[in-house]
Amino acid sequence: MTNTPYIIVTGAGGSIGQAITRTLAHAGHNVIMACRNVAKDTPLCDKINNECSGTVTIMQLDLASFDSIRRFADNIQERGYTIKALINNAGVMNKEYRTTREGYEMTIGVNFLGTYLLTELLLPGIIDGGNITFTTSLTRYIGKVDEQFFNLTADNYGRFKAYSRSKLATTLYTAHLAHKLSARNIHVNAADPGVVDTGMIRMDAWFDPLADKLFRPLISTPQQGATSALSATEASCSGEIFEKTRHHTIPKRLRKHRYTQWLIAEAERLTTRRG
Ligand SMILES: NC(=O)c1ccc[n+]([C@@H]2O[C@H](COP(=O)([O-])OP(=O)(O)OC[C@H]3O[C@@H](n4cnc5c(N)ncnc54)[C@H](OP(=O)(O)O)[C@@H]3O)[C@@H](O)[C@H]2O)c1
């Protein structure tokens, strides 16, 4: 069993994550559900295992804690698991300013910094020819990455500001890694699920009930939203953005973004264990 390659799905208990996990398990893949709250998501893991012959395992991962991320990666290594695909699906968009265990703004911390650390730690265990998928969003178009990227505070926080920055940074990292891993033939792509009927699009505002009635029926279901990540995870191309089954190369202005090298160097510096 330990030599059978696994697909790791972060945020596997969330709306899109469930759809990704169930589809992969039904297709016969061995899946690791990487979940922040194992107690909450274990019934789902059991249910999917009962439904199909796929082997689904659940493991704890809190992307808002470097210790948790390192424990998860150590655990994978100690169990001797090899990885054929990593699907970085977990993400947050918080109304209020919050911070990670290490004190970074939560959206940047989980969507970009934690996801960066997890990916870097798992890289040696990903088989040549494997796949890494990151989750982006249309908000990358309004995001900004510059030397103020990690400096969001309670005073200058806005949920779209933080979220769009995190998704732009994730897309820059996707392009960077796609180039870096081309020699190992590891396919690195971004998946954009579109606008999907999940808890994430709730605005905690007076118009939510109205939007639930008028807007939600028109947008993608979680299963439809999962198509982008599922397509990217089967891809034999790299450096592309998948929107459902269609894909296009990450635009040049992002591939050549002037802050990518700075962003990666900072991410490495901030996540390097000291002492
Ligand atoms: N919904 C949309 O319209 C839309 C559009 C574009 C992109 N996306 C992206 O799609 C992905 C999935 O989102 P969704 O809509 O399915 O939202 P969701 O239902 O809220 O799922 C988010 C998942 O991320 C997990 N997560 C949050 N913080 C975490 C942490 N610190 N450590 C580990 N896992 C954590 C959540 O775990 P818990 O269940 O424990 O909270 C949950 O499983 C996200 O990356 C999101 O940004 C969504």
The ligand as a Gaussian input file, in Angstrom:
#p B3LYP/6-31G(d) Opt

LIG

0 1
 N      -16.627000      29.647000      -4.264000
 C      -16.166000      30.383000      -5.269000
 O      -16.913000      31.080000      -5.983000
 C      -14.689000      30.373000      -5.577000
 C      -14.234000      31.131000      -6.684000
 C      -12.887000      31.133000      -7.000000
 C      -11.991000      30.396000      -6.219000
 N      -12.449000      29.676000      -5.145000
 C      -11.459000      28.918000      -4.370000
 O      -11.852000      27.551000      -4.329000
 C      -11.289000      26.936000      -3.165000
 C      -12.363000      26.155000      -2.418000
 O      -13.313000      27.093000      -1.927000
 P      -14.849000      26.743000      -1.616000
 O      -15.666000      27.710000      -2.378000
 O      -15.095000      25.293000      -1.748000
 O      -14.957000      27.231000      -0.103000
 P      -15.231000      26.410000       1.243000
 O      -16.414000      25.532000       1.091000
 O      -15.231000      27.448000       2.310000
 O      -13.941000      25.481000       1.382000
 C      -12.711000      25.981000       1.820000
 C      -11.906000      24.828000       2.376000
 O      -10.633000      25.336000       2.827000
 C      -10.400000      24.843000       4.127000
 N       -9.541000      25.702000       4.937000
 C       -9.776000      26.971000       5.337000
 N       -8.792000      27.371000       6.153000
 C       -7.919000      26.347000       6.268000
 C       -6.720000      26.141000       6.999000
 N       -6.221000      27.092000       7.805000
 N       -6.089000      24.965000       6.886000
 C       -6.591000      23.986000       6.110000
 N       -7.735000      24.091000       5.407000
 C       -8.392000      25.278000       5.491000
 C      -11.769000      24.773000       4.762000
 O      -11.732000      23.943000       5.922000
 P      -12.929000      24.030000       7.025000
 O      -14.065000      23.274000       6.410000
 O      -12.336000      23.382000       8.219000
 O      -13.234000      25.476000       7.211000
 C      -12.573000      24.177000       3.605000
 O      -12.395000      22.788000       3.561000
 C      -10.659000      28.070000      -2.368000
 O       -9.269000      28.130000      -2.616000
 C      -11.324000      29.314000      -2.920000
 O      -10.536000      30.468000      -2.757000
 C      -13.768000      29.649000      -4.818000

